Amino acid sequence: MNSDWQNIVEFLRSDSGAGILALLLLFGTVAALTIIIYGFRFFVRRFAMDNSYFDHQVFLIRLPKEKPKDENKDRSLQQMREEIAVGETIFSSIGGLKAQRGWIPWLLGRNDHFSFEIVASKGKIAFYAAAPRHLARYLEQQITAHYPEAVIEEVEDYNAFGMNGKIVAANIRTRKSFALPLRTYQKMEVDPLNSLINIMSKLESDESIVAQYIVRSAHGSWHRRVRRIVTRIQQKNSVRDGIRTANLWWRALSVVGQIFGSVFESAKKDKTPDTVKRLSAVEEEILKSIEEKNLRAGLDVNIRLIVTSANVQRSAAYLENAVSVFSEFNNYSYGNSFSRANKANQERQINDFIHRRFRDDLSFLLNTEELTSVFHLPLKHVETPNIMWLTAKNAPAPADVPNEGLMLGKNVYRGVEKDIRIKRSDRRRHTYIIGKSGVGKSVLLANMAIQDIQNGEGVCVLDPHGDLIEDILQRIPPERAEDVVIFSPADMERPLALNLLEFDPRYPEQKSFVINEMIGIFDKLYDLKQTGGPMFEQYMRNALLLIMEDPESGSTLMEIPKVLSDENFRKLKLSRCKNRTVVDFWKKEAEKAGGDAALANIVPYITSKLTAFISNDMMRPIIGQQKSSFNFRDLMDRQKILLIDLPKGVVGEMNAYLLGMIVVGKILMAALSRTDMPAEQRKDFYLYIDEFQNFTTNSICQILSEARKYALNLIIAHQYIGQLVKSNQASNTSEIKNAVFGNVGTMITFKIGTDDAEFLVKEFSPVFNVYDLLNIDKGTAYIKLLVDNSPTRPFSMKTIWPLVGIRQEGISHKIRALSRLKYGQDRSIVEAEIIRRTETPTPVLAKATPFTADKVMG
C-alpha cells in the first residue's frame, strides 16, 4: 500500500503527472460550472413553467363506429394492426417537426408540445387532443388527413373533477435506457388500449379517469446516441455493457480511470487477458429491436393519470388498476418496461395536468410505434360501451353546389362552412324529405317556406300539427299580409268554405277529375275494396255526376245523401241532367233494382261514410257551402300564400285527412288547368306537405310526374317509407312509393329507422352507410341535391337555426284576423244557408262581406 502511494506521489511530481493533475482540476471546474448552470436553469425553468399559461386549443375527436356484417365479425390480426398503424402516421408527422432551439427554449423550456387525452367522465369516454395555437391547424390537418371520416371540434376545455371528488394523480415513465424498446402493438394479438378503456367503462357517473399523453418531437441527436449504443454493444459483445459504456458520464469517468490506471500499469502487466464474449441469441434479438426502434421518429413523452372518485381509497385503487394496464407493454429481460406510479407532489402533478405542462425531469423517449401502442384513437369495431363515437359521418359538399337560389342549410366539414342552396329550376323536380319525429324536418320546411314568402313566391303549406304555420305567420313580412289565406277548420265562428265538388265550368274535364279524386279520397279513408266494393263506387260515381250536372240546385257533399234517399230531389236533379248515361242509370238500373242491389239497401253503405262529416258541427259549415271561399287557380297565378292549418288533435284525424286530400287534389286540378297559359307565364307555386302520406291519393303520382310542367313544385315530408305502402291491398301496394323515388329530384334524409336505412343506403352510398343513416344527429341531414338537373354526390347538411326571418310579435294574430274576415263567413249565416238549401230545391246562396287589410292591420 505504501509503495502504491509513493508511486502516485512520484507520478504527480513529474511533468506528465502535473499536466494530468491540471487537466483533472480543469475537468472538475467544468463539471462544477456545468452543475451550477444547469441547476440555475432548473430553477428558472420551473419558476417560468409554474407561472406561465400554455395557450392552446382543445379538440374533441370523434370517429364513426361501423357495425360489421355477420360474415365480417372475425377480423384478422393484420387488419387490427393496420388500423392502429394509421395513428402512427400522425405521431410520425409530429416527430418530424424540428425541435425548438435557441437560448430561450434552452433556458425557459420548449412550448411546442401536444397533448392527447383519454377522458372517462360522466359515463362517457372521449378522446381529446390539444395543441399550441400556432400548431393547432397543423394538428387538425394531420388528423383529418389520416382519419378523413373523423369530426374534430374545437371545444371548451373539459372539467374531469367532481365538486366533492377526491383526486389522486401519478405519472409513469420507462425504467431503463431509452434505446431499449417496449412491447408494441405489432407483437400483440389484441388492441393494447382495450384494458384501459374497459376500466374506464366501469366507472360510476360521478367518477372519472384521465390518461394524458404530452408529446413533442425529440432532438435528432437521439438517433446518433442509439447508433453509438449499437456500436458499443457490438464492441463489448454485451447489451448491458454496451448501453452502460455508451453513457456520456460513464465515458468521462472512464477517461479519469484510464489516467489513474497508468499509475498502476506495472501491476496490470501480469493480468491475464479477458476471454472473448459473444452475444447470445436473445441479445442478438434485442440488438435488432434497438436498431429497428432507431428507424422511426422519436418523441419525448410525459404520461399522467388522474383519478377522481368519492374517496381517496377508491381513487387510489382505480389509479393502481390503470397503471397496471401499462405492464402489457413491458418487454422483459433486455427490453424496457414502465415504472410504478410516481405519486409524489400531488399538487404539482394536478397543476401540470390542468395546464398540460411538459416536464423534462419526467420525460422519456418513445418512438412512433411505441407511442401509438400506448395511445391511439378507438378502433371502429371496438365494442366497449360508453365511447363517444361520431354517430354519423360528415361529408363535404361538392364544388358545383350553386351560389344562388333558396338556402337549405350549411355544410360544415373540417371547420369550413358552405351555404347550401337550390336553384329555382331544380326545385321543379320536387324535394323529398324523410326523418323520424323531432329530428328537424319542420325546421327545414319552415325555413324554406319563409324564404319563399319573403321572395314573393306563391306558397301553400299543409300542416297537420299547427306549429309549422304559427312559425311561418310570425315571420311574414307586413307587406304580404294581404296575400295570406288561412284555412283553419278550428275557427268555428267564421268558417271558410271548401266545396269538394266545385269545378270550373270553363274546364269540363275537371268534373271527372273531381269525381275520381273523391272516390280516391274515400278509398284512402275507408278502404273501399274491403268496405265498399264495386257497387259503392258505381252508385257514388253516378250520384256525384248527377249532383254536379246542376250546381244551382246544390252541389256539395250535403246533397249526396239527399239525392240517394229523397226521390223528389232526385227527380229534380234528373230533370236538369243532360248526361243520358247518368239518367239511364238512375231510371233504368238504380230505381228498378231489387234485392241486395236495391237502392234502399245501397244508401246506408254510402251515407254511413258521409255522415261522419256532414253531421259534424265543425265540418258541416265548411263542406256544406256551395261556393268555396277562395279560388285555387287564382291563388297560384297571383302568387298568394295559402296556409292549411289542420292540427289533428283539434280538427280530428279523419276530418284533417279529408280536408287535406281535398286541398291537394284541388291544387293539382288548378295546376293542370294552366294548359291555357303559355309555359313562360306560369309562375312557380310551392306546395309544402308535412306527413304527406296522409293527404295524398294515387293522384300524387300524377303530380310528381306532370305538375313540373305546370310550375307546381312539391316539398313533401314524412317519417318512414312504410307509410307510402298500402299494406291492405294486394295490388299496386307500392305505387306512391315508386312514384316518389322515381320522380323526386332532391332527396333529404334526417335520422331514420333500420328498414328505411337499408332501402335508402342505395341512394346515399358509397359516401354514407346504413349505420350513418341510423345515427344522424338532430338538426343534421344527408342530402342528394339536384344541380342543373343532375344529382350530386351525397353530403351532410345542418339546418338553419334559429329560423330565418324577423320574428314579429303580434303579427300572427293580426294576419289570422284579416284572413278570417276576408274569406270567412259568420257561422249563423252559413248554417241558415245550409238549412234553406235542404228545405227548398233551389238554395239561396249567401255572400261574404268583403274586408280589407286596412280595417284589420290598423
GUSEZA-254335 format. One record per residue (C-alpha): x, y, z. Coordinates in steps of 0.5 Angstrom, whole numbers, plus 2048, in hexadecimal, padded with zeros to 3 digits. Each point is the difference from the previous one (the first is absolute). Example, Ala and Ser with C-alpha at 12.3 -4.5 7.8 and 13.67 -1.06 7.14 Angstrom:
residues 2
8197F7810;8028077FE;
END
This chain:
residues 858
800800800;806805802;8037FE7F9;7FA8027FC;7FF807804;8078017FF;7FF7FF7F8;7FB804800;803806803;8067FF7FC;7FC8007FA;7FC806802;807804801;8027FE7F9;7FF8057FA;7FB7FB7FD;7FC7FF807;800807801;7FD8017F9;7FB7FB801;7FE803807;7FF8077FD;7FB7FC7FB;7FC7FD806;800807803;7FD8037F9;7FB7FA800;7FE801807;7FF8077FF;7FC7FF7F9;7FC7FB804;7FE805806;7FE8057FB;7FC7FC7FC;7FC7FD806;800808802;7FD8027F9;7FB7FA800;7FE801807;7FE8077FE;7FD7FE7FA;7FC7FB804;7FD805805;7FF8067FB;7FC7FB7FB;7FC7FD806;7FE807802;7FF8027F9;7FB7FA7FF;7FD801806;7FE8077FF;7FE7FF7F8;7FA7FE7FC;8007FB7FB;7FC8047FB;7FD7FA7FC;7FA7FE7FC;7FC7F9802;7FD7FC7FB;7FA7FA801;8027FB7FB;7FA7FB7FE;8007FA7FC;7FB7FD7FC;7FE7F9803;7FF7FB7FB;7FC7FA801;8037FA7FC;7FB7FB7FD;8007F9803;8047FD7FB;806805802;800800807;8067FC800;8058057FF;8077FE7FE;806802805;8038037FA;7FA8057FF;800802807;808802800;7FF8037F9;7FA804803;804802806;8068027FC;7FC8067FD;801803806;8087FF800;8008057FA;7FD806804;8067FF805;8057FF7FA;7FE8077FE;801803807;8067FC801;8038037F9;7FF807803;806804801;801800808;800807802;808803801;803806803;802803807;7F8802801;7FE7F9800;8067FD803;7FF805806;7F8800801;7FE7FA7FC;7FD7FE7FA;7F98017FE;7FF7FC7FA;7FD7FA803;7F97FD7FF;7FB7FC805;7FC7FA7FE;7FB7FE806;7FB7FA801;7FB803805;7FB7FC803;7FB804804;7F8801801;7FF7F97FD;8048027F9;8067FE7FD;8038067FC;8078017FC;803807800;8068037FD;803807802;8058047FC;803807801;7FC8057FC;8068007FB;8007F97FE;7F87FF801;7FE8007F9;8067FB7FE;7FE7FB805;7F98017FE;8027FF7F9;8047FA801;7FB7FC804;7FB8017FA;8057FE7FB;8007F9803;7F9800803;7FC8037FB;7FA7FE803;801803807;7FD806802;805805804;7FC805804;803806804;7FD800807;801803806;8057FC805;7FC7FB804;8007FF807;8017F9803;800802807;7FA7FF804;7FE805805;8017FB806;8047FB7FD;8077FE803;8068017FB;8067FB7FF;8058027FB;8067FC7FD;8058007FB;8047FA7FD;8067FF7FC;8047FB7FD;8057FD805;8067FE7FB;8048037FA;7FC8047FB;8047FC7FB;7FC7F9803;7F97FF7FC;7FA7FF803;7FB7FB7FE;7FC8037FB;7F97FE7FC;8047FD7FB;8017FA805;7FA800803;7F97FC7FE;7FB805803;7FF807800;805803805;7FB805802;7FB7FB802;8027FF807;800807802;7F98027FC;7FD7FA804;802803807;7FD8077FD;7FA7FD7FE;7FE7FD807;800807804;7FA803803;7FD8067FE;804805805;8077FC7FF;8058027FB;8077FD7FD;8048047FB;8067FE7FD;8048067FD;8067FF7FB;8048067FF;8057FF7FA;8058047FC;8057FF7FB;8067FD802;8078037FE;8037FD7FB;8067FE804;7FD7FA803;8017FC7F9;808801801;7FF7FE807;7FD7FA7FE;8057FE7FB;805801805;7FD7FB804;7FF7FB7FB;8088017FE;8027FF808;7FB7FA800;8047FD7FA;807802803;7FE7FE807;7FC7FA7FE;7FB801805;7FA804800;801802808;8078027FF;7FF8047F9;7FA804803;804802806;8068027FD;7FD8047FB;7FD805805;804806800;801800807;8037F9800;8058027FA;802807804;8017FB807;8047FB7FB;8058067FE;801801807;8017F9802;8057FF7FA;804806802;8017FD807;8007F97FD;8078027FD;803800807;7FF7F9801;8027FE7FA;8057FB802;7FB7FD805;7FC7FE7FA;8057FD7FB;7FF7F9804;7F98017FF;7FD7FA7FB;7FC8037FA;7F87FF800;7FD7FA7FD;7FD8027F9;7F8801801;7FB7FF7FB;7F8803800;7FB7FB802;7FA7FE7FB;7FC805805;805805800;8008007F8;7F9801800;800806805;8058037FC;7FC7FF7F9;7FA803804;804806802;8028017F9;7F98007FE;7FE805805;8058057FD;7FD7FF7F9;7FA804803;7FF807802;801801808;7FB805804;801802807;7FB7FE805;7FC801806;7FB7FB803;7FB803805;7FA7FC803;7FB804804;7FA7FC804;7FA803804;7FB7FD804;7FC800806;8067FF805;8087FF800;8007F9801;7FB7FE7FA;8048057FB;8077FD802;7FD7F97FE;7FE8037FA;8078037FF;8037FA801;7FC7FC7FB;8018057FB;808800801;8007F8800;7FD8007F9;8078037FD;8037FA802;7FD7FD7FA;8068047FC;8057FD805;8067FD7FC;8037FC805;8077FD800;8048057FC;7FA8047FE;7FD806803;7FB801805;7FB805803;802802808;7FB800805;7FB806801;804806803;7FB804804;805805803;7FE807801;7F87FF7FE;7FF808800;8058017FB;7FE7FA7FC;7F9802800;8028077FD;8047FD7FB;7FB7FC7FE;7FB8067FF;8058057FD;8027FA7FB;808801802;8067FC7FE;8047FE805;8077FF7FE;8027FC806;7FA7FC7FF;8027FF7F8;8027F97FD;8007FF7F9;7FC7FB7FB;8007FF7F9;7F98017FC;7FF7F8800;800800808;7FC807801;7FB7FD7FB;7FF7FA804;7FF804807;7FB8057FC;7FC7FF7FA;7F98027FE;7FB7FB801;7FF7FA7FB;7FA8007FC;7FE7F9803;801801807;7FA7FE804;802803806;7FA804803;800808801;8058027FB;7FE8077FD;7FF7FE7F8;7FE8047FB;7F97FE7FF;8008017F9;8068027FB;8008077FC;8028017F9;8028077FC;7FB8037FB;8027FF7F9;8038067FD;7FA8017FB;7FB802805;7FD8067FE;801807803;7F98027FE;7F97FE802;7FD7FE806;8047FF806;7FF7F9803;806800805;807800801;8057FA7FF;805800806;8067FC7FE;807800804;7FE807802;7FE8037FA;7F98037FF;7FD8007F9;7F98027FE;7FB7FB7FD;7FC8037FB;7FB7FD7FB;7FE8037F9;7F98027FE;8017FB7FA;8027FB804;7FA801805;7FB7FE7FB;8027F9800;7FE800807;8037FF807;7FF7FA805;802800807;7FF7FA805;8027FF807;7FE7FE807;7FB804804;804806803;8078007FC;7FF8077FC;7FB7FE7FB;7FB806802;806805801;8027FF7F9;7F98007FD;7FF807804;8078037FD;7FE7FE7F9;7F9803800;802806804;8058027FB;7FB7FE7FA;7FC805803;805805801;8028007F9;7F98017FE;7FE7F97FD;7F97FC801;8007FB805;7FC7FB803;8017FD807;7FC7FA802;8027FF808;7FD7FA804;802803806;800807800;806802803;8048017F9;7FA8057FE;801804806;8088017FF;7FE8027F9;7FB805802;805803805;8058027FA;7FB8027FB;8028077FD;7FB805801;7FF8027F9;7FE7F97FF;7FA7FF805;7FB8027FA;8037FA7FD;7FE7FB805;7FA7FB800;8007FC807;7FB7FA7FF;7FF7FE808;7FA7FB801;801801807;7FE8077FF;7F87FE801;7FE808801;8028027F9;8017F97FC;8038007F9;7FC7FD7FA;8037FA7FD;7FC7FC7FB;8027FA7FE;7FC7FF7FA;8018077FD;8048017F9;8018057FB;7FB7FF7FA;8058037FB;8047F9801;7FA7FB800;8067FB800;800802808;7FA7FC801;8037F97FF;806802804;7FC803806;7FC7F9800;8067FC7FF;803804806;7FA7FF804;8007F87FF;807800801;800804807;7FA7FB803;8047FA7FE;806803804;7FC802806;7FB7F9800;8047FB7FB;7FA7FF7FB;8037FA7FE;7FE7FD807;7FA804802;7FD8027F9;8017FC7FA;7FE8027F9;7F9801802;802806804;8058037FB;7FA7FF7FB;7FB804804;805805803;8028027F9;7F98017FD;7FE804806;8068047FF;7FE8017F9;7F9801801;801806805;8068037FC;7FB8017FA;7FC805803;805804805;7FA805801;7FB7FB804;8067FE804;8077FD7FF;8037FE807;8017FA804;7FA802803;7FC7FE7FA;8027F97FF;7FC7FD806;7FA8047FD;8017FE7F9;8007F9802;7FA800805;7FC8067FE;7FC7FE7FA;7FD8077FF;807803800;8037FA7FB;7FA8027FB;802807800;8077FE7FF;7FF7FB7FB;7FB8057FC;806805800;8057FB7FE;8038007F9;8047F9800;7FC7FB7FE;8047FA802;7FF803807;7F98017FF;7FF7F97FE;8047FD806;7FB803805;7FA7FF7FC;8017F97FD;8057FD805;800803807;7F9801801;7FE7FA7FD;8057FB803;7FE7FB806;8037FC805;807802802;8008057FB;7FA804801;801807802;7FD7FF807;8067FB801;8068047FD;7FE807803;8027FE807;8077FE7FD;8018077FD;7FD804805;8047FD806;8068027FD;7FE8077FF;7FC801807;806801804;8028067FC;7F98047FE;7FE7FF807;806802804;7FF808802;8078017FE;8007FD7F9;7F98027FE;8018077FF;8067FF7FC;7FE7FB7FB;7F9802800;8018077FD;7FE8007F8;8068057FE;8077FF803;803806804;8068007FB;8027FE7F9;8067FC800;8028027F9;7FF807802;8057FF806;8057FC7FB;8008057FB;800806804;8067FD805;7FB800806;8027FD807;7FB7FA802;8017FD807;7FC7FA801;8007FF808;7FE7F9802;8027FE807;7FD7F9800;800801808;7FB8067FF;7FC7FE7F9;8007F9801;8047FB7FC;7FB7FE7FB;7FE8077FE;807802800;8027FB7FB;7F98017FC;8018087FF;8087FF7FF;7FF7FB7FA;7FA8057FD;805805800;8067FC7FD;7FB7FE7FB;7FD8077FE;807803800;8027FA7FB;7FA8027FC;802807800;8077FF7FD;7FD7FB7FB;7FB8067FD;8068047FF;8017FD7F9;7FC8067FE;806804801;8078017FD;8057FC804;805806801;7FA804803;7FF7FA805;802803807;8037FB805;7FC7FD805;8037FD806;7FC7FA804;8027FE806;7FD7FA804;8027FD806;7FE7F9801;7FE8007F9;7FE7F9800;7FA801804;7FE8067FB;8017FC7F9;7FC7FB7FC;8037FD7FA;8008077FC;806801804;8047FC7FA;7FD8057FB;802806804;8077FD800;8017FE7F9;7FC8067FD;7FF806805;8078027FE;7FE8027F9;7FA805803;805803805;7FD7FD806;8067FE805;8007FB805;803800807;7FE7F9804;8027FE806;7FE7F9804;8037FC806;8017F97FC;7FF7FC7FA;7FB7FB802;7FB806800;8018007F9;7FE7F97FF;7F87FD800;8017FA804;7F97FE800;7FF8007F8;8037FA7FC;8028047FA;8038077FF;803800807;8068047FE;7FD8057FB;801806804;8077FE803;8027FE7F9;7FE8077FD;803804806;8077FC7FF;7FF8007F8;7FF8087FF;803804806;8068047FE;803802807;8007FB806;801802807;8007FB806;801801807;8007FA805;7FC7FA7FE;7FF7F9802;8037FA7FE;7FB7FE7FB;8018077FC;807800801;8017F97FD;7FC8037FA;8038077FF;8077FE801;8007FE7F9;7FF8087FE;805802805;8057FB7FF;806800800;801806804;7FB7FE805;7FF7F9803;7FA7FD804;803802807;8018077FE;7F88017FD;7FE7FD807;804805804;8008077FD;800805805;7FA804802;8008067FB;8047FD7FB;7FE7FC7FA;8037FD7FA;7FE8037F9;8017FE7F9;7FF8067FD;7FE8017F8;8048057FD;7FE8027F9;7FC7FA7FF;8067FB802;8007FD807;806802804;8057FB805;7FC800807;803804805;7FE803807;7FC806802;7FE804806;7F9803800;800807802;7FE802807;7FD805802;7FB8007FB;8028067FA;7FC806800;7FE805805;7FB7FE806;7FB805801;7FC800806;7F88007FF;8008007F8;7FE7F9800;7F9802804;7FF8067FB;8017FB7FA;7FB7FB802;7FB805802;8018037F9;7FF7FA7FC;7FA7FD804;7FD8077FF;8028007F8;7FE7F97FF;7FC7FD805;7F8801802;7FC800806;7FE7FA802;7F9801801;7FF8037F9;8047F97FE;7FB7FC804;7FA8047FD;8027FF7F9;8017F8801;7F9800803;7FD8037FB;8037FC7FB;7FE7FA803;7F9802801;7FF8037F9;8027FD7F9;8048077FE;804802805;801808801;808801801;803805805;8068047FE;805802805;801808801;8078027FE;805802804;8078047FF;807800804;7FF807802;7FA7FE804;8047FB804;807801800;7FF807802;
END
